[in-house]
Amino acid sequence: MSQQGYVAAPPYSQAQPGMGGYQAGFGSGPTQQMYGHYGGQPQTFSAPPTGMMKSPVSSAPGMPPPPVSSQYSPNVQQNGAYPQRYPAPPAVSAAYGQPPQSPYHSMASQAPPPTQQLTNQMGAMNIGNYAPGPMSSPPPPTSSVAQQPFQAAPPAAMGQPPMPPGPQSPHMSPQMPTPQPPQTSMPMAGPPMAGMARPFPGPPPPGPGGFQQPGPGPAGPQGYSQQPGQFGGQMAGPQPGFPGAFPGAANQMAGPPQKKLDPDSIPSITQVIEDDQAKRGGQVYATNLRGQIPPLVTTDFTVQDQGNASPRFIRCTTYSLPCTADLAKQCQVPLAAIIKPFASVPKNEPPLYVVNHGETGPIRCNRCKAYMCPYMQFIDGGRRYQCGFCSCVNEVPVFYFQHLDHMGRRVDFYERPELSLGSYEFSATMDYCKNNKPPSPPAYIFMIDVSYSNIKSGLVKLICDELKTLLDELPREEGAESSTVKVGFVTYNKILHFYNVKSTLAQPQMMVVSDTAEMFVPLLDGFLVNYQESKAVIYNLLDQIPDMFADTNESETVFAPVIQAGVEALKAAECSGKLFIFHSTIPTAEAPGKLKNRDDKKLVNTEKEKMLFQPVKGIYEQLNKECVAQGCCVDLYLFPNQYVDMATMADVPSHTGGSVYKYNNFQVETDGEHFLRDLKKDVEKSICFDAIMRVRTNTGFRATDFFGAIHMNNTTDVEMAALDCDKAVTVEFKHDDALSEEAGALIQCALLYTSVSGQRRLRVHNISLNCSSQLSELYKSCETDALINFFAKSAYRAILNQPLKNVREILVNQTAHMLACYRKNCASPSAASQLILPDAMKVFPVYMNSLMKTAPLVGSTELSTDERAHQRLAVMAMGVEDTQLLLYPRLIPLHNMDFGSEAVPAPVRCSEERLTDGGMFLLENGHSMFLWLGQASPPDLIQGVFNLPSLSHLQTHMSTLPELDNPNSKKLRSIINALLDQRPNSMKLQIVRQKDKPEMLFRQFLVEDKGLYGGASYMDFLCYVHREIRQLLT
């Protein structure tokens, strides 16, 4: 049987002018889009659209799910005799995507090809449509395995799991030919540019060459300077003449008139999302199979836990790990899991079961301490069990004994969540509590900066008014009548004011601490109280605060002492909790943690740029440790009018499981509602405290690196002062031995935490993955959205100690490397001018290019340093769905809505080409939201939405839509409100008219186009990556 990938073929023969130093031209023209279905019989298709040539691609029978690889590659000779891990990093530090300072003639190594040759090469550069060509099926393997019906389901397209009817595929005999996963191929430009990315002798760039510490590597040929490669392998030396990335200008190479290339012919994220929703949306996803690939994060589906954790809790970069470290090194696909232990579960899925074993506590393996789970094998009539992680044989405690049935399974299998489910909780005993005593319920402390700017803007009054109603919504245990979370209040400027709001008082009392160097809490009794009991006193206080400071002239503030005060208060009360700090300016008052302006645009695009992202050391480091030890999470709400040193001020929140919200130039009228929505979501969301997480694996691989809003005291324990439903931890795995195809790969994530009602619990998530010695299985089982989450976090961590230029190069190199390995080892033979992408990764280049255009990775002096630092920290704690949306915003056409249906119109590709003069589009990425209005928007649409006769009457500073009683207005507002409910953060609606100045802000989110501050278009990037792939393969 043959599986079809999709093939694109070269239509035209004209030569095409190159685009800014590229060999090939790009543009658009109509093509028809067709998809072959996968897994069907080999079939011939009727003639493709005119101008298209069919080009054959072959693929082989389905195989057991593939290996995954991690990205370390110390010493593997890859892709022919190319000992270097990566093509050479450019030496010139041109910003990514700015036009080259010198044309390509100055490149190292070889002379460029003659112009004539270039023109011919450009002619070849076309990306045809998706029409599958005739499929040729490889000869059936001799082994009888091939005849078994284990192709079960179509191979995974972009993270779609095969849904096999029966057991997982049989194990392949070693001599079988490698199967070809479905793939995408597109003819691309002719031979690579001469001299491009040739290794060049020269000193390695400073700092570790890769995102992680280098491992040993082979010596390259003479004259290659060896540099640590991304994750520890080798990297070719820098090379002159090639500016940091993709050139911007289109007119650098003249040529005959260009026949435009159709952007519809290259893989589209919106199409992949739509296809997955059509194929798997609304279905039940049962987790009973090892290594199955879940629906995309963008698809609506219901999970039925049958022994593996729901993808809402754990997603992996690939669901089939490579059996050996060598295979992992060869393909460089990172092996990682993105774990969201407290993810929200939809109403139609049951909450996690809590298992209580009384005084004995949870049952664990004596050797590796893994918790009882579906991977434990009961033997000896049920008297003993063998641990699935370390193979140790343990006695079954007497109270836990149960007989086995004829299949060797316990008779009570379905009555015990820990034996039949992938996710469940255990009640923890005193041994799991601090100082062996039960924890107290947590406390929320509201700390308000009452300096001049916050009083004047009306912010203090806004907060006080909101808290009166918001405190009724404090988080509580499922089914509990009221919340047990205590509350406390502090105001501050240069000094701190604590309030006694004990329920027996008639009036609140204020106590002042002016010695900020020796912070202490002046009262114990009456500071942290039960809100319901002290409601009257608290109301009284919230009414008084804005008046008390109405005449203040104090503009200086302190910051570190405020956090210190919060920690001390929680210590005194012996509980964990969260500080809500509302702050506006850089802390300049004489006190510990005083900061100065260190925003220096001259550092951008230099070796020292990394200093802009590094926090100031000293007291803030100390506070991180104290907060984590006490279970004190810090959420920071910033209202800056200028630089506030975000990298330092956000350091404590980003290590304690906290969040940072930022409202530039805050005005109550336009930003008030946006801020209050954030505050409301933050106060109400489900959360746990004083958490510690450990990830265990079976023998053969282990967790080596962790990314998130976390603190690590040692190499295994992930500590979080708090963990809410939106925070994710990304975990990277590496081999320490071989994995076996029979046993697969097992991962258990155990989280010990204190609940909002003060109970100590253990939450356990288990997942089992396949292992394979066939790389094609790995590529078939990849999940692009999870991969890009990992790459974003590892790149954002890397910029703390490496020049941005190196980090960008590593990203491109690794993209090319992963795709070249697929092309070399898994794809059917085809012309070198074709770009072949694995089906599950066909839109990976779009996300990667978008990541490289994000503020933290673009060296531009026009971007605010605080903005870049803020985005860097926000991404570190994001789950897969958040990074997916951030890197590929939704662009929703609203001008021809169907008012009869509840559905949101289908999003279109994020490119200017999709906008129309007469259209209205909503763009959102989870952090920003724009309503874009074409200059020819029909007056009745404008009247219906804004109650204005025409577009010229519109005031664009509006941030809310008027509530009008007509279908247009109602539908649009319901779409916006639904999006605001869905996302973890609130978004402020910004209304932009086509051709107005603010439209520039909107355009930076059209990620398939050229970047506003440098950065290639998707088409340019694809061509560049293709050239790099060919370079690696020659």
N, C-alpha and C positions, 0 to 999 in steps of 0.2 A: 504494500500500500504506500502511497506517497503522500507526503504532507506538503501543501503548497505554502511557500512564502510568497511575498509579492515582489514583483520584479518591475523595474522601471526601465524603459529602453530609450536609446538615443533617437529622437526624431530628426532634428534638422541638420543640414550640412554646412550652414553658413558658419563662418568664424565669428566669434563674439568677443567684443572688447572686454578686457579684464576689468575687474572692479577693484580700484585702489590697490594695485599691486597683486591682485589675485590673477590667476591665469584664466579665469573664466568669467563670463558675464552672467548676470542674473536678472530676473525680471518676471513678468507674468504674461500668460496667454491662456486661453481656455483649454482645459483638458477635461476629460470625463473621468470620474473617479469610480473605480470598480474594486471590489474586494473578492478574492477567491475565498472559498470556505476551506477551512483546514481539515485535514484528516479524511478527505473524500478520496474516491478512486482517482487514479491518474486520468485526466480528461483533457480534451483539446477544447480550446475556446474559439468562438467565431472571430473573424478578423477584428483586430483592435481598431480604435479610432484612427482616422487617416493621419498619416505623418508619424505613426508610432510603429516601431518594429517590435516584434515579439522576441523575447530573449529567454532562453530556457533556463530553468533552475531545477535542480533535482533535490529530493530529500528522501530520507529513509524511514524505516519503520520506527514506531514509538519505542522508547527505551526506559529503563528505570530512571527515576529522577536523578539529576546530575549532581556533581560535586559542587561545592562552592569554594570560593577561594578567598583568601584574605589578602590584604595588600602588603605582604612583605615579600620581598623577593631578593634576598641577599645574593644568591649566586646561581641563577639559572640562566642557561644560554638560551635565549628566546628568539623565535622568529629567525631562523637561519643563524648565520654567524654574526649575531648582533649582540655583543656582550653587554652593551650599554643598556640600562633600564629605559632610558628616555632619550629622545632626540635632544640636541643641545639646547640649553636655555639661552634665550637671547641675551646679549650683553647690554644693549642700549636700554635705558630705562624709560622708554617712551610709555606714556600711559597706555593702558590696554585699549586698543581701538583707536588711537590717534594716528593720523597719517604718518607714514614713515618719514624720518628725517632724510634718509638716503634711499634712493631706489635700490632695487635688488642687485645692481651690477656689482656692488661692493661686497657681495657675500663671500664668505670663506670658501675654500675648496675648489669649486669648479667655475668655469665660465658659464654664464647663462646661455640657454639655447638661443639660436638665431630667431629673429622675430617671426620669420615665416613659420618656423616650427611651433612657436608659441600660438600663432593664430590658429594653426591646425589643431593644437591641443585644445584651444578654447572651443573650437567647433564641436569637439567631442563632449564638451561639458554640458550635458543636458540631463535633466532628471525627468524621466518619462512618468506615465501615470501608474496607478497600482495594478493595471490589468495583469493578471497572472499569465505568464507565457505557458507553452505546453510543458507539462511536467514529465520528467523522465524518472522512472523509478529505478533505483539501483538493483542489481541482481540480488535475489533473496539469498541471505547468508545460508551457509550449509547447516549451521546449527539449528536444531529443531525448535529452539526457542522462538525463532522468528515467526513460526506459524501459529503460535498461540495468540489468542485475541487480546493481547494486552495493550493494543493501542487505545483500548477502552474509550478514550474521549479525545476530542481534538486537543492538540498540544496547546499549551498555555499561550494565549496572546496576552501580552502586557499584563502579566500578573493574574491570569485567570487560571484557576486550578483545573487540572484534568479531574473529572468526576468519575473515577473508574467504577464500573458496576460491581466488580468483585475485589479480590485481594489485590495488593500492590503487585506491580510487575515482577515477574520471575527474575532471578539474578542472571545477568548476561554472562555468557562464557567469554573468556578473555579475547578469543580470536575474532569476535564479531566486529563488523565494520562499525565505525562511529555513526550514530544516527544523526540526521540533520534536523535540528529544530526548525520550525517555520522561520523564514527570514525575510527581510526586506532588502531588495537590492535596487540601486539606482545608478545608472551610468553617470560618472562624474568626469571631471577634467582629465586631460592627458597627463603625461609623466610629471612627476613632482618637479618643482623648481630646482634648478641646479643649485647646489651649495646650500640648500635650505636645510636647516637643522642637521648639519654635519657636525660631528664632535670636533672640538677645536681645542688644541692645547691651551691651557690657561688656568689661572687659580680658581679653585672652587669658590662659589659665593659664600659669604660669611654665614655663620649660624648653621645649625644642622640642615643638611640639604633637603630633608624630607619633612613631612609633618611629624614624624616620630623619629626617635633616635635610630641612627643607622646600625645595621648589622654588618657582619663581615661580608665582603664581596670579592669576586674574582678580580684579578688585575686585568685591566683592559689592554688593548693593543698599545704599543708605545705611543707616546704623544697624546693619549687621551688622559685628561686629568680625571681621576676617579672622584666622584662626589657621591655622598650618600644619596640614594634615590628616595622617592617619597616616603615609603614606609620601610626604609632600611635597605634598599638595594642600591645599585649604582646609578649614577646619572651622568650624562655626558657633560663636558665642560661648557662654559658659555661661549657664544660665538658673536663676533662683531657684525655690525651691519644690519641686523634684523631687529627692528624695533619691537618692543614688548608685545605686540599682538597684531590685531587685524587692522589693516590700514582703513582709513575712513573714506578718502576721496575716491570718486568714481572715475576720474578722468586721467588716471596716471598712465594708462596704456591706451593709445588710440587704436582703433580697428574699424573694420567695416561696420555698417549699421547693425544694431543688435536685434536679434529676434528674441523677444522676451520669453523667459522661462516661467512656467506656471507654478506659483507657490502652492497650488492645491496638490501638486504631485509629490510634495515631500510630506513625511509623516506628520500628522496633526494630533495634538493632545486632545482637542475637543472631540475629534472623531473617535479616538481610543476610549475616551470617557463615555461617549454616547453608546459605542458598541458594547462596552462592558455592562452598562446600565440595561441595555436592551436584552443582553444575553443572561445576565444574572440578577438584575434588579428585581426586588419584590420576592426573591426566593429564600428558602431556608438553607443556610449553610451549616451542615452538620460537621463537627470536627472529629470524626471517627477515624480518619485516615492519616497515616504518618506522611509528613512532607507535602500535603496538598496546598495548593496556592489559593489564597482567599480572594474574594472580589476586591476591586480597587477601593481605596478609601472614599472615593467620590460616589460609589454605588450604594443604593439603599438596599439593605438585605437584613435578614433576621438570623441570629446565630443560635444554633442548638449545640450546647456543650456536650460532646460525647467522648471526652478523654483528652482533648488538647485545648489549651486556653483560646478564648475568642480572639480574633484579630484586633478587636478593640483594645485588648490588653497587650498583645505582643504581635509585632510584624517583623519579618526578617528580610534581609537584602536578597537572600536566595533560600529556597526551601529544600535545596539539595546540596549538601556540602561536598567538596572534593575529598576523596579518601586520604590524600596525602598532602603534606606541606609543599611538596614540589609542584603538584598540580595547582595548588592555591597560588604559589608564586608565579606560575606560568601565566595564569589568566588575570591575576591582579584584581579580581572582583572582591571587594571587601566583604568579610564575613561578619555580619553584625545583626543585632536585634534591637528594635526600638520598643522599649517597654514602658507602658503607661499603667502602672499598677492600680491607680485609682480611677481609671477611665469611667465616664458616665455610661450607664447601660440604659438603652431605651425602655420605655414603659412595658413593651410587650415581651421583654426578656426577664427571666427571674433574677432577683438579686442573689449575691453569693450566699451559699449555705454556711452557717457557722457550726463547726464540729466541736463538741465539748467532751474531752476525755477526763474531766474532773481533775483531781489532785495529781494524777500521773502526767498530765500534759500531753502534747502531741507525740506520736510515735515516730522515732527517727532512727536512721541507720547508725549503728555504733561507731563505724569507722569514719564515714564522710559527713555525717550529720544531716543527710538529705531527709526531707520529711516524707512520710507515707504518701504514696501517689500511685497512679495507674501503672507506673513502670516497675513496680516491685513484683517479683515473681514468687508466689507461695509454693513451697515444696514440703515433702515429708508429711503429707496428709494435712497440711495447714499449720503444722507446729513451728515451721521456720519460714523465713522469706529471704530471697536473694535480692540485694539492692541493685537496681538498674543502673546506678551511677558508678559504683565502685566494685560491684560483684561480691561484696562481703555478705556472708550468710549470717542472719540474725535470728535469735529466738523470738517467737511471737509471744507477747505478754499474755498471761493466763486470761485476763478479762477480755482480751481482744481475739481470742482463738475462735475460729469458725471452720467447719468442714469444707472440703473442696468438692465441686461437682465432677462429672465425668470428663470435663474439659480442663480440669485442673484449676478452675476458677472458684473463688469463695462463694458459698451459697448466698451470702448477704451482699454480694457485689453491687447490686443496684440500690441497696439501702444506705450505702456508705459513700457520701460525696467524694471522700479522699481516694476511693478506689475506682470510681467510675467517671469522675469529672476532671477537666483540665484546670479549673479554678475553684477555690473554696477557701474558707477561713478556719482557723483554730482559735479557741479561747486560750490565752496564754496564762500560765501559772505565775506565782511570785518569782520563780527563778528568772523570768523574762523581764522583770521590772527593775527599775533603778533602786539601788539600796534595798532590794527585796521588800519594798512596800508598795501598795497599790497606788497608781498615779491619781492626781486630782484632775477634775475637768479643766480644760484650757481656759485662757483669758484673752480677751481682745482689748488692746489699749489704743485709744485714739489720741494722737499727739499732733496738735495743731500749731503751726507757725503763725504767731499773731503780730508779725512785723508789719511795718507801714504798708508795703505793697499789697499784702494779702487782705488787710483791713480795707484799704482804699478800693481794691477791685471788687469788693463784695463777696470774696471767696469765703471768708470766715463765717459770715452770716449764712451763706448757702450751705456750708457743711453742717453747721449747728441745726439749721431747720431740717435738713435731710435726716440727720441722725435720729431725730424724734420718732420718725416713722420706721426708719430702716432697722432699728434695734429690735423691732418685733420679729424680724426675719432672720435672726441669728441661726446658724446651722444646728440641727438637732438630729438625734438618732432616729432611724426609721421607726415610725409608729409612736414616738414620744410626743407628749402634749406640748412641752415647752423646752426651750434650750437650756442646757446647764452651763453654757459658756458665760463666764463672768466678764464684766466690762470695767474699764477705768479711763480717766481723762487727764491729759496734761496739755498745757499751752506753754509756748516758749518763744523767746526772741534771743536776747543775750543771756537770759536767765530762765530757769524752769519754774513753772507753777503747777503744783499737784493739787488735786481736788478731793476732799473728803465728801463722798456722797452716800454716807451710811443712811439706811432707810429711816432711822429714828431721828435724824436731824430735821429741823424746820427749814434751814437754809444750808446750801453747800458751803464748805469752808475751804479757803485757799491757803496753801503753804508754799513758801517760796524758797528755792535753793539757788543761791547766787554764786556759790563756789563750784564752778563747773569742772574744775580740775580734779576734785575729790567727790565724785558723784555718789549720792546716797538717796534713799527714798525716805522722806521725812515722816511718813505714817504708814502703818501696816493695816490697822483695822479701819475699814471704810474707804480704802482706795479701790480695791477690786470688789465689785458687788454683783449680786444677782439683779439683772435689769428690771425684771417684773416687780421685785420687792422695793427697789429704790426709784421706781419710775418718776414719782412726783419730784424728788430732789434733783434727779437728772434733768428733767424738763426745765426746772428752775435754773439749773446751771447753764443749759444750752441757750436759754433766753438771755442770760446775763453776759455770757462771754463777749458777743459782738459789742455790747455797750461798754463793758469794762475797758476795752482797749480802743474805743472809738477815736480817742484823741492822741494815740501813740505817735511818736516821731521816730521810734527806734527802727532803724533799717538793717542793723547788723544781726546776724543769727549765728547760733552754734548748731552743730549737727551730730558729731560723734557722742557728745554727752547725752544727747536725747536717746540714742540707741542704748547707751550704757544705763541710763535711768530705767528704760524698759526692761532690760535684762535683770537688773537688780530687783525690780519689783516682782518679776516672775520667780526669781530665786527666793525672795523672802516669802512668797506665797507657796513655794514648792510646787509650781505647776509649769506647764509649757504654755505657749500662746503665740499671739501674732501682734506686731506693732503696725498700726496704720499711721504713717508719717506724712503730713501734708506740708510741703516745703517749697519755697520759691527762689531762693538765691544761693549763690556759692557761700559757704560758711566762712566769713572773714573775721568774726569776733575772736578776741584772744581767748583761746580755749584749746583743749586737745582736739586734734583732727581739723585744725584750721587749714583751709586750702587757698592756694593762690592761682591766678589765671596762668595755665601752662599751655594754652591753645596756640600752637605755632604752625601756621600754614606753610612755613618754609621747610618743614619736615616732610611734607607730602611728597611722595615719589623719591624718598631718599632711604638710606639704610636705617635711619632713625625714626621712620614713620611709625614703627611699632610702639614707640613710647607713648603715642597719642592714645593707644588702646590699653596701656598698662596702668593699673591703679597705683596711687601713691602708697608706698608701704608704710609700716608702722602701726598706729593705733587701729586702723581698719582691719588689718590682718588679725590682730589680737581679738577684735570684736567678733570676727567671723567664728573664731574658735569658741569664744564664750557663748555666742548665740546658739551654735549647733549643740554645744554641751548641755544647754538649758532647754533646748527645744523651742527657741525663740525665733520665729520667722519674721522677716521685715518686709513690708510692702510699702513702696515709696511712691507718693504722688508728687510729681514735680511740676511747678508752674513758672518756668523760667522766662525772662525777657532777654537773657543773654547767656553766655557760656557759664555752665555750672560744674564743669569737670565730671561729667556723667560717668566716665570710666571708674572714678574713685567712689563717687556717691552711690553708684549702683553696685558696688562690690559686695557689700554685706547682703543686700537682697538676693544677688545672684549666687550666693553660696549657702543661703538658708532656705531655699525653696520658695523664695518670695518673687514678687513681680515689680516692675517699674512702669509707671504710667506717666506720660509726659504731655503737657498741654502748653505749647509755646504761645507767648503773648495772650494769656488767658483773658477772656472777657465773658462775664456771666451771661450776657444776652446770646452770644453765638456759641460758646463752648460749655455753658452750664449743664445743659441736658446730656451732652456727650460724656462729661466727667461723672455726672450722677449715675448714668447707666453703668459705667465702669465700676463705680464704688458699690453699687447695688449687687452686681454680679459677683464682685469680690467678697463682699460680706456674706452672701448667701451660699456660695458654692461649697460642695462637699469637700472635706479636707481632713487630713489626719496629722498628728504631731509626733515629734520626737521619734522619727522613723529611722530604721536602719535596714538596708537591703543587701542581700547576698545572692549572687548568681552562681549556681552549681551546674556542672556539666558532667557527662560521662567521660570515661578515659579516652584520650586521643586529642582533645582540644580543651581550651579553657578561656575564660574571660580575661582579657588583658588590659582593656582601657575603657573608661567610662566618661560620658559627656552629659552634662545637665546642670541644673541649679543645685549642685550638691557639694559636699565636703568630703574629702578622703583623708583619713588619718593613717590608713595603711593601704595595701594594694587590693584588698578584697572587700572591705566593708564600705558601702556607699551610705553616708550619713546625711540625713535631711532634717532640718529643724521642723519642717512641715512639708507635706506633699499634697497638692490638690488635684482635682480631676483633669486639669489641663496640662499638667507637667509630665514630661516623658524623660526617660534616661536612655541614652543610646549606648549600647555595650558592644565592644568589638571583641571578636574571638580569634585565637590563633591555634594552630596545631601544636601539640607537643609530642605527638605520636601519630600512627596511622589510625584512621577510623574504618570500621568494617561496614560493608553494604548491608549485611544481615542485621547488625545491632542498630544501625542508624545513629543519629546524634540526638541526645536528650538535653534539654535545658530546663532548670527549675529556678524560678525567681521567688525568693521568700522575703516578705516584708514584715518586719516587726514594728508595730506602731501603737500610738494611743489614740483612741477614737474621740469624737467630740463630746462623748458623755463620760470620758475618763476611763474607758476600759482598755486593757492591754490585749492586743490581738495579733495573730499572724495571718497574713494573706499569702496564699501560695498559688503561683501560676506555672503550669507545666506545658512544654511543647516538644513534640518529637519531629525531627527532620530526617530526610533521606540522606544517604551518602552514596556517592558514585565515583567510579574511576573514569567516567566519560565526561569530558568537559561540556559536551553538548547538553547533557542533562542539567548541568549547573546553569547554563545560559537560558535553558527553557524554563527554569524555575525561578528566575530573577524577578524581583519586584522593583521597578524603576523608582516609585515614590519613596520606598524605604532607602534605596541606594542614595538618592539625592539628599535625603535627610542626613545620612551619614557623612556625605561629602561636604555638605554645608557646615556641619558642626566641626569636622576635622580641619577644614580650611579656616574657619573662624577662630579655632584655637591656635592654629599655626601662625596667624598674623600677629600673635603676641610676641613671637620670637624670631620671625623671619621677614625679610622684605616682601612686600605684596607681590612684586614681580615674580619672585620664586614660587610663591604660592599659586599664582595664576598659571605659571608654566606647568607646575606639578599637576594641576587639575586637567589641563589640556592633554598633557602627556599620558596621564592615566586613562583618560577617556579613549585616546587613540590606542593605547596598549590593550585595553579590555576588548575593543572592537577588532583590533588586528589579530588578537589571539583567536577570537571567534572565527574570523575570516580564514585564518590559516588552518585551524583544527576542526572546525565544525561545518563550514559552509561548503556547498557544492562548488566545483570549479567554475569560474566565470571570468569574463574579461577584466583586466586590471582597472579599466575605467569605470567599473561598476562599484558603487558603495554598497556593501552588504551589511545589513544590521540584523541582529537577532530580534525575533519578533517581540519578545518580552522587553527589549530595550530600545525599540525603534524610536521612541520619543525622548530617550535619555539625553541626546545632544541639545534638545530645546531647553530642558531644565538646567543642564550644565552651563549653557551659554547665558541663561537668565541669572544663574548664581554668580557668574563672573561679572555681571553688570550691577550687582547689588551694591549699595553704598559702602559697606565695609571693604569690599574688594576693588573698588574703583579709586584710583589715585587721582582725585580731582580737588583742587583748592576751593571749588565752588560749593562743595558739600560741607555741611556743618559737622565738626568733629563730634559734638555731643550726639547728633543724629546717628552718625556711623557707629559710635560706641553703643548707643541704645539698641540699634538693630542687631549688632553682634551678640549682645547679651540676651536679647529676647529669643533669638533663634536657638541658642544653646539649650533652652528648656522645652523646645517645641516637639510635638508629636508629628507623625507622618502627615496627617491631614492638614496641619497648619503650615508645614514647609511646602507642601504641594500647592496650596492656594497662594502662599506668599510668592512663590517663584513662577506661578502661572495663574495670574488673576482671572476672575470670571468677567467676561464682557458680554452683557446681556442686551439684545436689541429690544426696545420697548415700544417702537412706533407702530408695530402691527400685532399687538397682543390679542390673544383670544380671550375675551371677557367671560366666555361661557365656561372655561376650564379653570381649575384651581392651579394648574401647573405653571411653573415659571418658564418663560420662553427659553429655548435651548441656547446656551452660550455660543459665541462665534470665536474664531481665532483672534488672539491678541495682537492685532496688527492694524495699522492705519488704513490699510487697503479695505478693511471690513467696514469702516465708517462710511456713512452716506450723508450728503448735505441735508437731506430731508429727514434724517433719522434722529432718534433719541436713544442713548445707550447708558446702561448702568454698569460701572466697573467697580469691582471690590476684590480685595486680597486679604481680608481678615483684619487689616489695620487701617486702610484708607478706603473711602467710598466716594465715587464721582458720578454725577449725573451730567452726561455730555449732550449738548444740544446742537444739532447741525444748523448752519446759518439759514437753511431753507425749511426749517421745521414748520409743518402746517399750522396756521393760526388756531385751528380748532383744537389741536393737540395742546398748544401752549395755553389756550383758554381753559381747557379741561383740567390741566394739571396745576396751573399757577393762577387762574382767574385773571389773566392779563390779555389784552387784545393782541399783542405781538411780542416777539423775542426782544425787541429793542427796549421794551418797558421793564425788562427783568433786572432786579438788583441781584448781582451774583453773590453777594455776601450772605444770602439766606442760607441757613443750615437745616431748615425743616420745611416740609411742603405744607401748604395750607390744606385744611381738611375740607374738601368739597364733595358735594353729593352727586358725583357722576361716575360712570364705570371706569374711566381713565384714571381719575384721581384715586379711587378706592383700590383698584388693582395695583397701581404703582406703590401706594403706601403699604399695602399688605405684603408685597414682595420685599420692600425695604425692611419692614418690621420683622418678617420671617428671617431674613438674613441676619439682622441684629440679634435676634434670639439665638440663632444657631451658633454664632461665633463666640469664642472665649472673650474677645475684647469688644468694646463698643467701637463704632466708627462714626466719625463726623461726616455728614453728607456735604460734599463740596460741589456746587453747581458751576459748570464751565460752559461757555459758549464757544463754538468753533471760531478760531482765529483771534480770540481774546488772549491777553497776556497770560492769565492763569492756566491756559490750556497746556502750556509747557509742563506744568506739574503733572497733569493727566497723562501726557505722552510718555513720560518715563516708565509708565506701567504697561505700555504696549511692548511686551518683551520680545516679540518676534522681529521688531524693527531695530535699527541702529540705536545704540544707547545715547542718551542725552549728554552724558559726561564721558563719552568714549565707550567702546564696546561694539562688537560686530552684530550684524543682523543674523538671524537664525540661518538664512541661506549662506551667508559668507562663512559663518562658523562651520557649517556642515562641510563646505568645500575645503576649508582649512583642515578640519579633522581628517577628511578623506585623504588629503595630501600627506598628512602625518602618518596615516595608516599605511599608505603605499611606501612611504619612506621606511617604515619599520619592516615591511615585508620584502624590500629589495635588498 
